[in-house]
Amino acid sequence: MEYVTSWEERGVEKGRVEGMRETLLVILTTRFGVLDPALVSRIQSPHELKELLQNALTASSLHELGLASVTTS
């Protein structure tokens, strides 16, 4: 039986969150163009990431995602 430490679990979770963040940024850039660095740095929370990922596939604008105030084209 393999023993997984809490340190390893935190590392896995951190990697999962970073993967979600990178995926979201690819989707947003592909759909809406260049993103403002302030927007990119704002997207950090795991809960926000999951919600934004779900909505980013169908939203018609960054404004609809609640991200318009910090964007550029």
C-alpha positions, -999 to +999 in steps of 0.1 A: +000+000+000+014+034-010+015+061+016+006+096+004+017+125+026-002+157+031+027+175+014+022+153-017-016+160-016-010+197-014+014+195-044-012+176-064-039+201-055-016+230-064-008+214-098-045+208-105-053+244-097-025+257-119-037+234-147-072+248-144-058+284-144-037+277-175-066+261-193-089+290-185-064+315-198-060+296-230-098+295-235-102+332-226-073+343-249-086+321-278-122+334-275-116+371-265-080+380-275-052+395-255-059+396-217-049+424-195-021+414-170-043+426-141-070+401-152-045+373-155-031+379-120-066+382-106-076+347-116-062+327-086-090+313-065-098+276-070-135+283-066-134+311-090-114+290-115-139+262-116-169+286-121-151+306-147-140+275-166-176+263-167-189+296-179-160+305-203-172+280-228-206+295-233-202+332-224-204+357-252-180+382-237-156+389-208-183+413-195-207+383-192-180+366-171-176+396-148-141+403-162-147+431-186-135+460-163-098+448-165-095+438-202-078+452-233-081+441-269 
